[in-house]
Amino acid sequence: EQDESSLQAMNTPASRLVLDSLVFLREAKYREAEALLQNALEYGSQDPGYFLAVFWNGVAADGRGDNTGALRGYNELAVQAPKHPRTPLALLRQ
């Protein structure tokens, strides 16, 4: 997947956590993925993996049926990073 390649190339603490979370997302282990993504978000927006963490955290919340959490994540990405490659998909998922 494109995000995996990008995250591997970034090789930052947050990007490694996001990369690990994708394994849990594929297995529908949303809570486990969210735990890693929350840790990734703590690195802040200066980390290149931050906005992918925001997006995938929204996906994990969506998978758990937490519509409010999902919308919060998608909206944060759209507002804070309108030109990010995942923003169009975040807007579509809203």
C-alpha angles and dihedrals in degrees: 000000000000094000092053092054092047093048093049091051092050092054095186127140093257094044091053090053092049090048091052091048091058089067090057092045091055089053091048090244093141099165092052090049092048092053091057093042092051089054090050091051090057089071088068134221093301088075111086091226094056099094093046086053089052092050096046091044086059090051091050091050089049090051090054091050093251098140094173092054092046092051091047090055096045092046093049090054093047094048100040099036109023092163096048113122091240095051096089090053091046089053091048092050091053 
